[in-house]
Amino acid sequence: MPAATEIRAVVFDLDGTMLNTEDIFEVAGQQLMSRRGLVMTDEIRRAMLGRRPVEAFSALKSLVHLPEPIEDLMRETKELFRALAEHSVAAMPGLHEVLQLTDQLQLPRAVATSSPQNYMQWLLQRTGLAERFVFTLAAEDVTHGKPHPEIYLTAASRLQIEPAQMLVLEDSETGTRAAAAAGAVVVSVPNRHTATGDFSMASLRISSLLDPQLHSILNARRFHLPAVTPRGF
């Protein structure tokens, strides 16, 4: 058995990992495209998933050649999303159990998202999660978005630990690549929107935050599975 890696903190991606926002964005995206006589395809979703808004909507424009400025598309989508999220945003299965377990273990937690700070704070306040993390990192806090490792390297620095001592929870290929390139222990939790991605660089792939393997790693504060060599991003 390879030498165990000590887990000293847990960092969460937001969309699709902590909250069901990918489901809401799917509907908002469909509405955005329908207004223009277009369809939100799997190709477009994959190009946008896990990226900062400007980068995501730049990909959208390049694929379907929309004439509107990126800022206008972002503003319209934000309005559609918030109207839907008011009544439908919810925690992903197992989130509260993982938060409770990390509370018991006194493991510090942080959020590292590609989404904007004001959007993240709105969601965390609305779901009662704002006070559950020692800090949050959002799109504005880094120069390079995921899949660049900057946000996870920044998180490790803020936590005053080595990246290899940080367990990262991600749902997308883009985020998984970012965390793996940073040298973190990456547990990927794909959902129906992201499951077709390449998660070969993940340290472990599970189906939900309820998976006993994740709880065992946290309880042991050790990661015993063979570590994946960090790849380029």
C-alpha positions in Angstrom: 0.0 0.0 0.0 1.4 3.4 -0.9 2.1 6.0 1.8 -1.0 7.7 3.1 -1.6 11.4 2.4 -2.8 13.4 5.4 -6.0 15.3 4.8 -6.0 18.6 6.7 -8.8 20.6 4.9 -11.7 20.1 2.5 -12.4 22.5 -0.4 -15.7 22.4 -2.2 -16.6 23.5 -5.7 -20.1 25.1 -5.7 -22.2 24.5 -8.8 -23.2 20.9 -9.2 -21.1 19.8 -6.2 -22.7 21.6 -3.3 -25.9 22.8 -4.9 -28.2 21.7 -7.7 -27.6 24.8 -9.7 -26.6 22.9 -12.8 -30.2 21.7 -13.1 -31.4 25.3 -12.8 -28.8 26.6 -15.3 -30.0 23.9 -17.7 -33.5 25.4 -17.7 -32.2 29.0 -17.8 -30.0 28.1 -20.7 -32.8 26.4 -22.6 -34.9 29.5 -22.1 -32.1 31.8 -23.3 -31.6 29.7 -26.4 -35.3 29.3 -27.1 -35.8 33.0 -27.1 -33.5 33.0 -30.1 -34.9 30.0 -31.9 -31.9 27.9 -30.9 -31.4 24.7 -28.8 -29.0 24.2 -25.9 -27.0 21.1 -27.0 -24.7 18.8 -25.1 -21.7 20.3 -27.0 -22.6 23.8 -25.7 -23.1 22.6 -22.2 -19.7 20.8 -22.1 -18.0 23.9 -23.5 -19.5 26.0 -20.7 -19.3 23.7 -17.7 -17.0 24.6 -14.9 -15.7 27.8 -16.4 -15.9 31.4 -15.3 -18.9 33.3 -16.8 -17.0 35.3 -19.3 -15.1 32.2 -20.6 -18.3 30.2 -20.6 -20.3 32.7 -22.6 -17.4 33.3 -24.9 -17.6 29.6 -25.7 -21.3 29.9 -26.3 -20.9 32.8 -28.7 -18.2 31.0 -30.7 -20.3 27.9 -31.1 -23.6 29.5 -32.1 -22.4 32.9 -33.3 -24.8 35.0 -31.2 -24.6 38.7 -32.1 -25.2 40.1 -28.6 -22.4 41.2 -26.3 -21.3 38.6 -23.7 -22.3 41.0 -20.9 -25.9 41.1 -22.2 -26.1 37.3 -22.4 -24.7 37.0 -18.9 -27.2 39.6 -17.6 -30.2 37.9 -19.2 -29.1 34.4 -18.0 -28.6 35.8 -14.5 -32.2 37.1 -14.4 -33.6 33.8 -15.7 -31.5 31.8 -13.2 -32.5 33.9 -10.2 -36.2 33.7 -11.0 -35.9 29.9 -11.2 -33.5 29.5 -8.2 -35.8 31.4 -5.8 -37.9 28.3 -5.4 -35.8 25.4 -6.6 -32.2 25.8 -5.3 -31.3 22.9 -3.0 -28.3 21.0 -1.5 -26.9 18.1 -3.5 -27.5 14.7 -1.8 -25.1 14.1 1.0 -23.8 17.7 1.4 -25.1 18.2 4.9 -23.8 14.9 6.0 -20.3 15.8 4.7 -20.5 19.2 6.4 -21.6 17.6 9.7 -18.8 15.0 9.5 -16.1 17.7 8.8 -17.5 19.7 11.7 -17.0 16.7 14.0 -13.5 16.2 12.7 -12.7 19.9 12.9 -11.5 20.0 9.4 -11.5 23.5 7.9 -13.6 24.0 4.8 -13.5 26.5 1.9 -15.3 27.1 -1.3 -13.5 27.5 -4.7 -15.8 28.3 -7.5 -15.5 29.7 -11.1 -18.7 31.7 -10.4 -18.8 35.4 -9.5 -18.5 36.4 -5.8 -22.0 38.1 -5.6 -23.7 35.0 -7.2 -21.9 32.7 -4.8 -22.8 34.8 -1.7 -26.4 35.0 -2.8 -26.6 31.2 -3.0 -24.8 30.6 0.2 -27.0 33.1 2.1 -30.1 31.7 0.6 -29.2 28.1 1.5 -28.0 28.9 5.0 -24.4 27.9 4.2 -22.6 31.2 4.3 -21.2 30.7 7.8 -20.0 27.1 7.2 -16.7 28.0 5.5 -13.5 29.7 6.7 -13.2 31.5 3.4 -14.5 31.5 -0.2 -12.7 32.0 -3.5 -14.6 33.1 -6.6 -13.9 34.1 -10.2 -12.7 37.6 -9.2 -10.1 36.2 -6.8 -7.9 34.6 -9.5 -6.2 35.6 -12.7 -6.7 32.3 -14.4 -9.9 30.3 -14.3 -10.3 26.5 -14.0 -8.9 24.3 -15.5 -5.8 26.3 -14.5 -4.8 25.3 -10.9 -4.5 28.8 -9.6 -7.7 28.8 -7.5 -6.7 25.6 -5.7 -3.1 26.6 -5.2 -4.5 29.9 -3.7 -6.9 27.8 -1.5 -4.0 25.7 -0.2 -1.9 28.8 0.5 -4.8 30.4 2.4 -5.3 27.2 4.4 -1.5 27.2 5.1 -1.2 23.6 4.0 0.4 21.7 1.1 -2.0 21.1 -1.9 -1.5 17.3 -1.3 -3.1 17.8 2.1 -6.2 19.3 0.7 -9.2 17.1 -0.4 -11.1 18.8 -3.2 -14.7 17.9 -4.2 -15.5 18.6 -7.8 -18.3 17.6 -10.2 -16.8 18.7 -13.6 -13.9 17.6 -15.7 -12.7 21.3 -15.8 -12.6 21.6 -12.0 -11.1 18.1 -11.6 -8.3 19.1 -14.0 -7.7 22.3 -12.0 -7.5 20.5 -8.6 -5.4 17.6 -10.0 -2.9 20.1 -11.6 -2.6 21.8 -8.2 -1.6 18.5 -6.7 -4.7 18.1 -4.5 -6.5 14.9 -3.6 -9.4 15.2 -6.0 -12.7 13.3 -5.3 -14.9 13.8 -8.4 -18.7 13.6 -8.0 -20.1 13.8 -11.5 -23.8 14.4 -12.0 -26.0 13.9 -15.0 -24.7 17.1 -16.6 -21.0 16.2 -16.2 -20.9 12.4 -16.2 -19.6 12.1 -19.7 -16.4 14.1 -18.9 -12.9 12.7 -18.5 -12.2 12.1 -14.8 -9.2 9.9 -15.3 -7.0 12.4 -13.4 -9.2 12.2 -10.3 -7.9 10.5 -7.2 -11.3 8.9 -6.7 -14.7 9.1 -8.6 -17.9 8.6 -6.6 -21.6 8.8 -7.5 -22.6 11.1 -4.7 -21.4 12.8 -1.5 -23.1 10.0 0.4 -20.5 7.5 -0.8 -19.0 5.6 2.1 -15.5 5.8 0.5 -15.6 9.6 0.9 -16.7 9.3 4.5 -14.0 6.7 5.3 -11.3 9.0 3.9 -12.5 11.9 5.9 -12.8 9.8 9.1 -9.3 8.5 8.7 -8.0 11.9 7.6 -5.9 9.8 5.2 -6.0 9.1 1.5 -4.7 5.5 0.9 -5.5 5.0 -2.8 -2.7 5.4 -5.3 -2.2 9.1 -6.0 -2.6 10.3 -9.6 0.4 12.3 -10.9 -0.7 15.9 -11.6 -1.2 16.5 -15.3 -1.1 19.6 -17.4 -4.2 21.7 -17.7 
